[in-house]
Amino acid sequence: MTMARPLALVTGASRGIGLELTRLFVKDGYDLVVVADSDALDSTVSELTSTGAGVIPVRTDLRTEQGVEAVYHAITADGRPLAAAALNAGVGQGGAFVDTDLADTFAVIDLNVRSTVHLTKLVLDDMVARGAGRILITSSVASTMPGPCQAVYNASKSFVQSFAEGLQGELKDSPVTMTSLMPGPTDTHFFRRAELDDTKLGQGPKDDPAEVAKQRYEALMKGERKVVAGSIMSKAMAAVNTVTPDAVKAAAHRLLAKPGSGQ
């Protein structure tokens, strides 16, 4: 690695949107700290290093404080300021709340909410002190609606979206930028991992992760506050949700996310 190249962080880097983001950063001349909790991270590192980019892999569980601290240690040990951070790691959980395991529920909260707040705190403090930096936080169109049969996931994304917008207000007079991304359903490992494959939501049309990542990356580099990424369908969904009553949105979501609805 060379000190002349800027350093960026991507969490959830082994698959889907996160992997596509790493490719965009490398194409623009960044070295990377890449984070994931699966063996798939190895292939990501192999691909990225073959381009000549410097890559620092961190295989860790971001649901734990130790996992988040391991990421921050890797950043600070490099010695370069972090130019950009894409906080993309997240997980869903399908099924009625009363039917799901409490440990799995807490895992969604710990990854989507707690780790996002913790890692943002660590990298944002440094960026503000330095007067430079960009952060991208992955929210979701799901943040705009109650989520029966996916209640904790939707609530976690509502928190993340509100959190990002609150920080945007605090950073109004700062050169540091905060961008929130609100993708719609995207063709990634998310639905299988959340056990949503047998639902209408899991079997429905999905956006291309490469296109979503491209829209997200461009918004980050422009310092935009919020972007609804993906197809016209996803953008229309977000627009409709701003004027639709919560009870109506909840009823529609239940039809899409109810286990077995795709059969």
Backbone as CSV, one residue per row, in Angstrom:
resi,resn,N_x,N_y,N_z,CA_x,CA_y,CA_z,C_x,C_y,C_z
1,MET,0.833,-1.195,0.000,0.000,0.000,0.000,0.872,1.251,0.000
2,THR,0.312,2.316,-0.501,1.060,3.565,-0.562,0.291,4.664,0.140
3,MET,1.032,5.506,0.854,0.393,6.590,1.597,-0.274,7.595,0.668
4,ALA,0.057,7.544,-0.644,-0.532,8.503,-1.578,-1.971,8.156,-1.924
5,ARG,-2.381,6.907,-1.703,-3.734,6.476,-2.036,-4.660,6.700,-0.850
6,PRO,-5.868,7.206,-1.100,-6.819,7.390,0.001,-7.318,6.045,0.513
7,LEU,-7.765,6.029,1.753,-8.229,4.803,2.412,-9.726,4.888,2.653
8,ALA,-10.436,3.813,2.320,-11.875,3.742,2.545,-12.219,2.462,3.285
9,LEU,-13.354,2.474,3.946,-13.865,1.332,4.698,-15.175,0.876,4.075
10,VAL,-15.337,-0.443,3.901,-16.609,-1.009,3.469,-16.931,-2.188,4.376
11,THR,-18.054,-2.135,5.074,-18.510,-3.283,5.846,-19.551,-4.052,5.036
12,GLY,-19.713,-5.329,5.374,-20.578,-6.169,4.551,-20.011,-6.309,3.151
13,ALA,-18.680,-6.487,3.080,-17.966,-6.352,1.807,-17.863,-7.633,0.997
14,SER,-18.347,-8.747,1.520,-18.095,-10.015,0.835,-19.104,-10.354,-0.240
15,ARG,-20.284,-9.714,-0.207,-21.332,-10.062,-1.163,-22.151,-8.814,-1.522
16,GLY,-22.967,-8.981,-2.569,-24.022,-8.020,-2.877,-23.551,-6.597,-3.061
17,ILE,-24.303,-5.668,-2.467,-24.027,-4.244,-2.635,-22.650,-3.880,-2.089
18,GLY,-22.283,-4.468,-0.952,-20.981,-4.165,-0.361,-19.832,-4.534,-1.283
19,LEU,-19.908,-5.711,-1.888,-18.878,-6.140,-2.829,-18.804,-5.195,-4.020
20,GLU,-19.958,-4.799,-4.531,-19.972,-3.867,-5.664,-19.366,-2.522,-5.272
21,LEU,-19.587,-2.091,-4.056,-18.985,-0.834,-3.589,-17.465,-0.930,-3.548
22,THR,-16.947,-2.067,-3.095,-15.482,-2.203,-3.056,-14.894,-2.053,-4.453
23,ARG,-15.568,-2.589,-5.448,-15.078,-2.496,-6.828,-15.057,-1.048,-7.306
24,LEU,-16.039,-0.281,-6.899,-16.091,1.126,-7.307,-15.004,1.941,-6.620
25,PHE,-14.769,1.678,-5.349,-13.703,2.393,-4.641,-12.339,2.093,-5.276
26,VAL,-12.086,0.815,-5.537,-10.796,0.422,-6.128,-10.612,1.054,-7.502
27,LYS,-11.670,1.091,-8.286,-11.607,1.699,-9.616,-11.201,3.164,-9.531
28,ASP,-11.582,3.838,-8.429,-11.241,5.244,-8.247,-9.920,5.452,-7.506
29,GLY,-9.171,4.365,-7.284,-7.837,4.513,-6.730,-7.726,4.456,-5.225
30,TYR,-8.723,3.905,-4.565,-8.679,3.776,-3.103,-8.041,2.456,-2.695
31,ASP,-7.358,2.465,-1.554,-7.082,1.259,-0.798,-8.248,1.050,0.160
32,LEU,-8.393,-0.199,0.644,-9.608,-0.518,1.382,-9.358,-1.301,2.664
33,VAL,-10.179,-1.012,3.654,-10.408,-1.904,4.785,-11.750,-2.572,4.509
34,VAL,-11.748,-3.885,4.337,-12.975,-4.607,3.994,-13.360,-5.521,5.150
35,VAL,-14.647,-5.512,5.482,-15.121,-6.207,6.679,-16.269,-7.134,6.338
36,ALA,-16.204,-8.359,6.845,-17.305,-9.305,6.725,-17.095,-10.391,7.771
37,ASP,-18.114,-11.229,7.958,-18.014,-12.296,8.946,-18.033,-13.679,8.313
38,SER,-17.825,-13.757,6.988,-17.897,-15.046,6.309,-16.622,-15.321,5.535
39,ASP,-16.439,-16.596,5.168,-15.271,-16.992,4.387,-15.277,-16.378,2.990
40,ALA,-16.446,-15.901,2.555,-16.525,-15.264,1.237,-15.642,-14.024,1.150
41,LEU,-15.219,-13.509,2.290,-14.335,-12.339,2.285,-13.021,-12.653,1.577
42,ASP,-12.581,-13.918,1.631,-11.312,-14.294,1.007,-11.322,-14.023,-0.497
43,SER,-12.428,-14.368,-1.157,-12.498,-14.148,-2.602,-12.554,-12.664,-2.926
44,THR,-13.202,-11.882,-2.054,-13.221,-10.431,-2.237,-11.812,-9.859,-2.184
45,VAL,-11.054,-10.274,-1.178,-9.686,-9.786,-1.014,-8.830,-10.187,-2.210
46,SER,-8.988,-11.444,-2.670,-8.214,-11.913,-3.818,-8.514,-11.091,-5.064
47,GLU,-9.787,-10.816,-5.294,-10.170,-10.021,-6.465,-9.602,-8.611,-6.395
48,LEU,-9.739,-7.975,-5.239,-9.325,-6.583,-5.110,-7.812,-6.424,-5.175
49,THR,-7.071,-7.326,-4.548,-5.617,-7.215,-4.572,-5.059,-7.466,-5.968
50,SER,-5.789,-8.234,-6.782,-5.322,-8.495,-8.151,-5.318,-7.231,-9.002
51,THR,-6.029,-6.193,-8.565,-6.061,-4.924,-9.286,-4.894,-4.017,-8.899
52,GLY,-4.153,-4.419,-7.868,-3.065,-3.589,-7.373,-3.434,-2.750,-6.170
53,ALA,-4.687,-2.836,-5.750,-5.120,-2.070,-4.582,-4.587,-2.709,-3.307
54,GLY,-4.345,-1.878,-2.312,-4.013,-2.373,-0.990,-5.290,-2.699,-0.234
55,VAL,-5.336,-3.875,0.365,-6.557,-4.330,1.027,-6.227,-4.853,2.424
56,ILE,-6.944,-4.337,3.408,-6.822,-4.812,4.784,-8.106,-5.555,5.134
57,PRO,-8.078,-6.897,5.202,-9.288,-7.636,5.531,-9.489,-7.742,7.037
58,VAL,-10.727,-7.596,7.460,-11.084,-7.787,8.868,-12.288,-8.728,8.912
59,ARG,-12.033,-9.989,9.254,-13.141,-10.930,9.415,-13.554,-10.903,10.888
60,THR,-14.726,-10.348,11.146,-15.137,-10.144,12.529,-16.648,-10.086,12.628
61,ASP,-17.149,-10.237,13.817,-18.579,-10.199,14.081,-18.947,-8.804,14.590
62,LEU,-19.548,-8.008,13.748,-19.885,-6.637,14.122,-21.026,-6.554,15.128
63,ARG,-21.652,-7.685,15.436,-22.700,-7.670,16.459,-22.115,-7.477,17.853
64,THR,-20.794,-7.577,17.973,-20.124,-7.428,19.269,-19.314,-6.144,19.311
65,GLU,-19.145,-5.611,20.510,-18.305,-4.420,20.665,-16.867,-4.715,20.233
66,GLN,-16.399,-5.933,20.545,-15.033,-6.302,20.180,-14.866,-6.323,18.661
67,GLY,-15.916,-6.746,17.959,-15.852,-6.765,16.503,-15.728,-5.379,15.910
68,VAL,-16.497,-4.446,16.436,-16.424,-3.067,15.964,-15.055,-2.463,16.279
69,GLU,-14.570,-2.709,17.489,-13.266,-2.172,17.883,-12.152,-2.749,17.013
70,ALA,-12.302,-4.004,16.567,-11.292,-4.612,15.693,-11.210,-3.869,14.361
71,VAL,-12.348,-3.435,13.856,-12.365,-2.664,12.611,-11.655,-1.330,12.814
72,TYR,-11.976,-0.658,13.883,-11.363,0.647,14.139,-9.859,0.511,14.362
73,HIS,-9.452,-0.559,15.020,-8.015,-0.793,15.229,-7.306,-0.969,13.898
74,ALA,-7.927,-1.689,12.968,-7.311,-1.888,11.652,-7.161,-0.566,10.916
75,ILE,-8.137,0.309,11.061,-8.073,1.627,10.411,-6.938,2.463,10.990
76,THR,-6.896,2.559,12.303,-5.892,3.411,12.945,-4.490,2.840,12.808
77,ALA,-4.366,1.507,12.773,-3.050,0.892,12.634,-2.436,1.188,11.278
78,ASP,-3.272,1.442,10.275,-2.756,1.757,8.939,-2.009,3.076,8.918
79,GLY,-2.465,4.036,9.717,-1.772,5.317,9.807,-2.316,6.411,8.925
80,ARG,-3.150,6.061,7.947,-3.749,7.068,7.084,-5.112,7.490,7.609
81,PRO,-5.499,8.735,7.359,-6.868,9.127,7.715,-7.864,8.385,6.837
82,LEU,-9.011,8.086,7.395,-10.056,7.412,6.636,-10.801,8.440,5.799
83,ALA,-10.719,8.289,4.482,-11.346,9.263,3.595,-12.841,9.035,3.454
84,ALA,-13.262,7.768,3.488,-14.679,7.450,3.298,-15.019,6.155,4.010
85,ALA,-16.249,6.065,4.482,-16.724,4.856,5.151,-18.107,4.510,4.620
86,ALA,-18.264,3.283,4.134,-19.565,2.786,3.691,-20.014,1.716,4.685
87,LEU,-20.941,2.088,5.558,-21.410,1.181,6.603,-22.611,0.427,6.043
88,ASN,-22.328,-0.734,5.521,-23.281,-1.463,4.698,-23.771,-2.762,5.337
89,ALA,-23.090,-3.238,6.373,-23.450,-4.524,6.970,-24.845,-4.465,7.588
90,GLY,-25.622,-5.507,7.343,-26.964,-5.569,7.913,-27.553,-6.940,7.704
91,VAL,-28.587,-7.253,8.469,-29.228,-8.555,8.376,-30.717,-8.402,8.635
92,GLY,-31.507,-9.280,8.054,-32.952,-9.265,8.280,-33.399,-10.509,9.009
93,GLN,-34.675,-10.528,9.349,-35.258,-11.694,10.007,-36.733,-11.765,9.650
94,GLY,-37.115,-12.808,8.931,-38.507,-12.977,8.577,-39.273,-13.749,9.643
95,GLY,-40.596,-13.684,9.555,-41.442,-14.411,10.491,-42.096,-13.503,11.506
96,ALA,-43.209,-13.976,12.073,-43.895,-13.217,13.117,-43.007,-13.079,14.349
97,PHE,-43.082,-11.964,15.013,-42.239,-11.690,16.177,-42.381,-12.777,17.239
98,VAL,-43.582,-13.257,17.490,-43.805,-14.264,18.541,-43.239,-15.624,18.153
99,ASP,-42.932,-15.811,16.871,-42.410,-17.102,16.411,-40.902,-17.122,16.249
100,THR,-40.263,-15.985,16.444,-38.823,-15.896,16.214,-38.061,-15.973,17.529
101,ASP,-36.831,-16.467,17.434,-35.982,-16.623,18.615,-35.464,-15.260,19.074
102,LEU,-35.470,-15.029,20.379,-35.064,-13.725,20.902,-33.595,-13.436,20.595
103,ALA,-32.759,-14.467,20.636,-31.338,-14.254,20.325,-31.169,-13.781,18.886
104,ASP,-31.953,-14.347,17.960,-31.879,-13.908,16.564,-32.379,-12.473,16.417
105,THR,-33.392,-12.131,17.196,-33.917,-10.765,17.167,-32.873,-9.769,17.650
106,PHE,-32.212,-10.099,18.747,-31.168,-9.217,19.256,-30.008,-9.103,18.264
107,ALA,-29.741,-10.175,17.501,-28.664,-10.130,16.511,-28.959,-9.087,15.437
108,VAL,-30.232,-8.975,15.030,-30.621,-7.950,14.058,-30.373,-6.558,14.631
109,ILE,-30.785,-6.351,15.864,-30.610,-5.044,16.504,-29.127,-4.722,16.689
110,ASP,-28.369,-5.719,17.142,-26.946,-5.482,17.405,-26.174,-5.139,16.132
111,LEU,-26.508,-5.790,15.027,-25.786,-5.505,13.780,-26.302,-4.243,13.101
112,ASN,-27.609,-4.153,12.920,-28.170,-3.044,12.151,-28.118,-1.718,12.894
113,VAL,-28.335,-1.765,14.200,-28.440,-0.531,14.989,-27.180,-0.272,15.805
114,ARG,-26.882,-1.181,16.722,-25.788,-0.930,17.671,-24.444,-0.766,16.975
115,SER,-24.120,-1.683,16.036,-22.809,-1.583,15.389,-22.718,-0.344,14.502
116,THR,-23.843,0.046,13.893,-23.838,1.252,13.055,-23.561,2.492,13.895
117,VAL,-24.206,2.582,15.051,-23.970,3.718,15.940,-22.532,3.707,16.452
118,HIS,-22.070,2.551,16.879,-20.727,2.432,17.452,-19.646,2.799,16.432
119,LEU,-19.727,2.208,15.244,-18.693,2.464,14.241,-18.771,3.890,13.709
120,THR,-19.986,4.404,13.567,-20.129,5.803,13.153,-19.478,6.729,14.156
121,LYS,-19.698,6.458,15.440,-19.098,7.296,16.491,-17.581,7.326,16.364
122,LEU,-16.975,6.161,16.158,-15.522,6.083,16.100,-14.962,6.819,14.886
123,VAL,-15.528,6.574,13.708,-14.939,7.178,12.500,-15.366,8.633,12.334
124,LEU,-16.579,8.971,12.760,-17.045,10.345,12.590,-16.288,11.311,13.497
125,ASP,-16.017,10.905,14.723,-15.252,11.776,15.621,-13.921,12.158,14.990
126,ASP,-13.244,11.182,14.392,-11.946,11.460,13.757,-12.108,12.373,12.544
127,MET,-13.142,12.134,11.743,-13.350,12.956,10.542,-13.657,14.405,10.900
128,VAL,-14.497,14.602,11.904,-14.850,15.962,12.311,-13.625,16.686,12.868
129,ALA,-12.826,15.981,13.665,-11.617,16.595,14.221,-10.649,16.994,13.105
130,ARG,-10.624,16.198,12.035,-9.728,16.468,10.914,-10.325,17.453,9.919
131,GLY,-11.651,17.560,9.909,-12.328,18.452,8.987,-12.458,17.892,7.589
132,ALA,-12.533,16.559,7.466,-12.671,15.943,6.149,-13.166,14.512,6.303
133,GLY,-13.973,14.071,5.325,-14.424,12.685,5.332,-15.846,12.540,4.826
134,ARG,-16.178,11.327,4.409,-17.510,11.018,3.885,-17.995,9.719,4.524
135,ILE,-19.255,9.696,4.918,-19.844,8.481,5.478,-21.129,8.164,4.732
136,LEU,-21.284,6.891,4.404,-22.504,6.387,3.793,-23.103,5.341,4.720
137,ILE,-24.345,5.526,5.110,-25.052,4.571,5.956,-26.189,3.951,5.153
138,THR,-26.262,2.626,5.176,-27.317,1.937,4.439,-28.583,1.846,5.288
139,SER,-29.597,2.539,4.849,-30.929,2.422,5.428,-31.718,1.488,4.507
140,SER,-32.963,1.788,4.236,-33.782,0.948,3.362,-35.111,1.642,3.128
141,VAL,-35.734,1.333,1.993,-37.119,1.759,1.793,-38.003,1.194,2.892
142,ALA,-37.576,0.064,3.484,-38.321,-0.536,4.601,-38.431,0.415,5.794
143,SER,-37.545,1.397,5.868,-37.590,2.350,6.984,-38.831,3.224,6.940
144,THR,-39.518,3.252,5.796,-40.673,4.138,5.629,-42.003,3.453,5.945
145,MET,-41.947,2.186,6.409,-43.207,1.471,6.639,-43.085,0.508,7.810
146,PRO,-44.192,0.284,8.548,-44.191,-0.788,9.543,-44.019,-2.125,8.831
147,GLY,-43.433,-3.112,9.512,-43.101,-4.353,8.824,-43.614,-5.616,9.479
148,PRO,-44.920,-5.872,9.474,-45.399,-7.159,9.985,-44.658,-8.321,9.332
149,CYS,-44.284,-9.304,10.131,-43.499,-10.461,9.695,-42.062,-10.090,9.340
150,GLN,-41.703,-8.876,9.652,-40.318,-8.408,9.532,-40.174,-7.174,10.431
151,ALA,-40.862,-7.222,11.563,-41.081,-6.029,12.380,-39.787,-5.413,12.899
152,VAL,-38.879,-6.257,13.394,-37.657,-5.722,13.992,-36.723,-5.165,12.921
153,TYR,-36.658,-5.839,11.775,-35.809,-5.327,10.695,-36.272,-3.950,10.234
154,ASN,-37.556,-3.807,9.933,-38.051,-2.499,9.482,-37.813,-1.433,10.530
155,ALA,-38.058,-1.788,11.801,-37.831,-0.823,12.881,-36.365,-0.440,12.977
156,SER,-35.471,-1.401,12.755,-34.038,-1.092,12.824,-33.645,-0.123,11.720
157,LYS,-34.236,-0.267,10.548,-33.913,0.632,9.452,-34.555,2.010,9.646
158,SER,-35.695,2.060,10.321,-36.270,3.364,10.679,-35.336,4.106,11.623
159,PHE,-34.757,3.373,12.577,-33.781,3.981,13.487,-32.588,4.511,12.702
160,VAL,-32.037,3.670,11.825,-30.842,4.049,11.072,-31.099,5.284,10.216
161,GLN,-32.272,5.331,9.571,-32.587,6.488,8.733,-32.698,7.764,9.564
162,SER,-33.396,7.673,10.693,-33.530,8.835,11.573,-32.169,9.260,12.127
163,PHE,-31.356,8.283,12.490,-30.006,8.548,13.002,-29.178,9.316,11.977
164,ALA,-29.193,8.845,10.731,-28.420,9.509,9.675,-28.904,10.932,9.451
165,GLU,-30.214,11.125,9.420,-30.746,12.469,9.183,-30.457,13.397,10.355
166,GLY,-30.458,12.857,11.567,-30.092,13.671,12.726,-28.650,14.142,12.647
167,LEU,-27.758,13.241,12.252,-26.346,13.612,12.114,-26.139,14.610,10.987
168,GLN,-26.930,14.482,9.931,-26.836,15.461,8.839,-27.123,16.869,9.352
169,GLY,-28.087,16.981,10.248,-28.380,18.285,10.839,-27.224,18.806,11.667
170,GLU,-26.571,17.911,12.405,-25.438,18.322,13.223,-24.231,18.712,12.367
171,LEU,-24.109,18.094,11.194,-22.957,18.333,10.321,-23.208,19.429,9.293
172,LYS,-24.298,20.154,9.458,-24.707,21.153,8.469,-23.582,22.120,8.110
173,ASP,-22.802,22.541,9.086,-21.736,23.515,8.847,-20.353,22.872,8.790
174,SER,-20.326,21.549,8.648,-19.056,20.826,8.619,-18.733,20.371,7.194
175,PRO,-17.455,20.264,6.843,-17.088,19.709,5.536,-17.285,18.197,5.467
176,VAL,-17.517,17.562,6.595,-17.780,16.127,6.619,-19.216,15.880,6.155
177,THR,-19.399,14.890,5.275,-20.730,14.622,4.737,-21.260,13.281,5.222
178,MET,-22.579,13.223,5.356,-23.282,12.012,5.772,-24.383,11.726,4.752
179,THR,-24.322,10.567,4.121,-25.298,10.178,3.107,-26.030,8.929,3.565
180,SER,-27.348,8.920,3.441,-28.107,7.707,3.746,-28.648,7.129,2.448
181,LEU,-28.542,5.814,2.334,-29.044,5.115,1.154,-30.296,4.334,1.525
182,MET,-31.314,4.436,0.675,-32.558,3.710,0.900,-32.836,2.812,-0.308
183,PRO,-32.222,1.623,-0.366,-32.509,0.727,-1.477,-33.844,0.016,-1.278
184,GLY,-34.455,-0.374,-2.374,-35.597,-1.263,-2.312,-35.113,-2.698,-2.336
185,PRO,-35.998,-3.668,-2.598,-35.566,-5.067,-2.684,-34.457,-5.231,-3.727
186,THR,-33.359,-5.826,-3.311,-32.187,-5.959,-4.175,-31.754,-7.418,-4.217
187,ASP,-31.261,-7.850,-5.354,-30.933,-9.258,-5.578,-29.613,-9.619,-4.889
188,THR,-29.706,-9.878,-3.575,-28.538,-10.226,-2.774,-28.850,-11.449,-1.913
189,HIS,-27.888,-11.811,-1.081,-28.029,-12.943,-0.158,-29.006,-12.637,0.977
190,PHE,-29.446,-11.389,1.073,-30.258,-10.931,2.204,-31.504,-11.796,2.422
191,PHE,-32.253,-12.075,1.367,-33.542,-12.749,1.520,-33.374,-14.198,1.969
192,ARG,-32.352,-14.867,1.480,-32.090,-16.234,1.917,-31.673,-16.253,3.381
193,ARG,-30.794,-15.333,3.746,-30.309,-15.292,5.119,-31.430,-14.933,6.097
194,ALA,-32.384,-14.132,5.659,-33.501,-13.728,6.506,-34.652,-14.731,6.482
195,GLU,-34.480,-15.817,5.738,-35.501,-16.863,5.616,-36.802,-16.300,5.031
196,LEU,-36.638,-15.526,3.965,-37.780,-14.920,3.280,-37.996,-15.510,1.890
197,ASP,-37.296,-16.588,1.571,-37.389,-17.142,0.223,-38.797,-17.613,-0.137
198,ASP,-39.588,-18.048,0.857,-40.921,-18.576,0.554,-42.013,-17.510,0.619
199,THR,-41.623,-16.242,0.621,-42.588,-15.145,0.700,-42.715,-14.449,-0.653
200,LYS,-43.802,-13.714,-0.820,-43.961,-12.913,-2.038,-42.848,-11.877,-2.143
201,LEU,-42.440,-11.355,-0.998,-41.349,-10.378,-0.986,-40.054,-11.010,-1.486
202,GLY,-39.761,-12.211,-0.994,-38.536,-12.893,-1.392,-38.534,-13.335,-2.837
203,GLN,-39.709,-13.625,-3.377,-39.818,-14.124,-4.749,-40.140,-13.028,-5.763
204,GLY,-40.339,-11.814,-5.288,-40.704,-10.710,-6.171,-39.519,-10.135,-6.930
205,PRO,-39.773,-9.148,-7.784,-38.693,-8.521,-8.564,-37.713,-7.781,-7.663
206,LYS,-36.467,-7.789,-8.071,-35.416,-7.172,-7.263,-34.474,-6.368,-8.153
207,ASP,-33.848,-5.364,-7.548,-32.919,-4.510,-8.270,-31.542,-5.154,-8.359
208,ASP,-30.775,-4.693,-9.339,-29.410,-5.162,-9.565,-28.480,-4.523,-8.526
209,PRO,-27.751,-5.333,-7.732,-26.876,-4.745,-6.706,-25.794,-3.842,-7.275
210,ALA,-25.327,-4.131,-8.490,-24.300,-3.276,-9.099,-24.848,-1.887,-9.390
211,GLU,-26.092,-1.805,-9.864,-26.699,-0.513,-10.153,-26.995,0.249,-8.861
212,VAL,-27.481,-0.468,-7.839,-27.736,0.172,-6.547,-26.439,0.727,-5.968
213,ALA,-25.369,-0.064,-6.034,-24.079,0.387,-5.507,-23.565,1.604,-6.263
214,LYS,-23.731,1.607,-7.582,-23.276,2.738,-8.384,-23.999,4.021,-7.981
215,GLN,-25.321,3.935,-7.811,-26.094,5.105,-7.390,-25.668,5.560,-5.997
216,ARG,-25.421,4.599,-5.142,-24.994,4.907,-3.772,-23.624,5.569,-3.764
217,TYR,-22.700,5.030,-4.533,-21.341,5.556,-4.576,-21.326,6.983,-5.105
218,GLU,-22.081,7.221,-6.164,-22.144,8.561,-6.738,-22.723,9.558,-5.739
219,ALA,-23.740,9.137,-5.003,-24.336,10.021,-4.000,-23.334,10.334,-2.888
220,LEU,-22.573,9.324,-2.471,-21.545,9.529,-1.445,-20.518,10.545,-1.906
221,MET,-20.039,10.393,-3.115,-18.986,11.273,-3.611,-19.482,12.698,-3.851
222,LYS,-20.774,12.843,-4.104,-21.355,14.173,-4.265,-21.753,14.796,-2.930
223,GLY,-21.699,14.011,-1.869,-22.100,14.511,-0.563,-23.594,14.694,-0.419
224,GLU,-24.379,13.941,-1.190,-25.841,14.051,-1.104,-26.338,13.503,0.229
225,ARG,-27.437,14.056,0.694,-27.955,13.680,2.000,-28.684,12.336,1.969
226,LYS,-29.474,12.097,0.959,-30.292,10.884,0.910,-30.520,10.489,-0.528
227,VAL,-30.477,9.169,-0.787,-30.767,8.687,-2.125,-31.591,7.410,-2.013
228,VAL,-32.688,7.366,-2.752,-33.460,6.138,-2.905,-32.881,5.441,-4.121
229,ALA,-32.139,4.355,-3.892,-31.400,3.719,-4.976,-32.167,2.547,-5.553
230,GLY,-31.892,2.280,-6.829,-32.500,1.136,-7.481,-33.352,1.557,-8.655
231,SER,-34.341,0.728,-8.947,-35.178,0.910,-10.129,-36.236,1.981,-9.911
232,ILE,-36.936,2.296,-10.982,-38.073,3.212,-10.890,-39.113,2.669,-9.925
233,MET,-39.276,1.341,-9.897,-40.234,0.720,-8.984,-39.889,1.016,-7.532
234,SER,-38.614,0.900,-7.169,-38.193,1.173,-5.791,-38.379,2.646,-5.443
235,LYS,-38.052,3.521,-6.380,-38.231,4.944,-6.133,-39.716,5.289,-5.988
236,ALA,-40.557,4.647,-6.804,-41.998,4.883,-6.703,-42.539,4.374,-5.372
237,MET,-42.029,3.233,-4.916,-42.450,2.686,-3.632,-42.162,3.666,-2.495
238,ALA,-40.979,4.254,-2.523,-40.610,5.211,-1.487,-41.492,6.451,-1.542
239,ALA,-41.804,6.917,-2.755,-42.647,8.100,-2.908,-44.067,7.837,-2.414
240,VAL,-44.610,6.679,-2.772,-45.969,6.330,-2.341,-46.033,6.197,-0.825
241,ASN,-44.977,5.663,-0.221,-44.983,5.456,1.225,-45.043,6.755,2.020
242,THR,-44.645,7.865,1.406,-44.674,9.134,2.129,-46.101,9.650,2.341
243,VAL,-47.053,9.152,1.556,-48.433,9.655,1.656,-49.435,8.567,2.025
244,THR,-48.974,7.336,2.174,-49.881,6.230,2.497,-49.974,6.056,4.007
245,PRO,-51.165,5.885,4.558,-51.313,5.679,6.007,-50.542,4.442,6.476
246,ASP,-50.021,4.515,7.691,-49.216,3.412,8.221,-49.990,2.098,8.257
247,ALA,-51.278,2.158,8.621,-52.068,0.929,8.701,-52.178,0.245,7.342
248,VAL,-52.283,1.032,6.289,-52.381,0.475,4.939,-51.037,-0.135,4.533
249,LYS,-49.954,0.560,4.848,-48.629,0.037,4.524,-48.358,-1.252,5.294
250,ALA,-48.764,-1.295,6.551,-48.549,-2.489,7.363,-49.311,-3.685,6.794
251,ALA,-50.556,-3.457,6.383,-51.364,-4.538,5.814,-50.738,-5.064,4.525
252,ALA,-50.241,-4.176,3.691,-49.622,-4.584,2.439,-48.325,-5.353,2.698
253,HIS,-47.545,-4.877,3.672,-46.289,-5.544,3.989,-46.545,-6.953,4.520
254,ARG,-47.577,-7.112,5.320,-47.898,-8.431,5.865,-48.196,-9.422,4.739
255,LEU,-48.904,-8.998,3.726,-49.234,-9.861,2.593,-47.968,-10.299,1.854
256,LEU,-46.979,-9.415,1.787,-45.751,-9.711,1.057,-44.773,-10.548,1.867
257,ALA,-44.731,-10.313,3.188,-43.685,-10.921,4.022,-44.158,-12.112,4.853
258,LYS,-45.442,-12.411,4.833,-45.961,-13.515,5.634,-45.333,-14.843,5.165
259,PRO,-44.813,-15.656,6.094,-44.229,-16.928,5.688,-45.194,-17.770,4.861
260,GLY,-44.679,-18.304,3.764,-45.495,-19.133,2.889,-46.322,-18.376,1.871
261,SER,-46.261,-17.058,1.890,-47.100,-16.266,0.978,-46.681,-16.412,-0.478
262,GLY,-45.461,-16.863,-0.707,-44.992,-17.010,-2.076,-45.360,-18.324,-2.722
263,GLN,-45.996,-19.193,-1.979,-46.349,-20.511,-2.515,-47.693,-20.497,-3.251
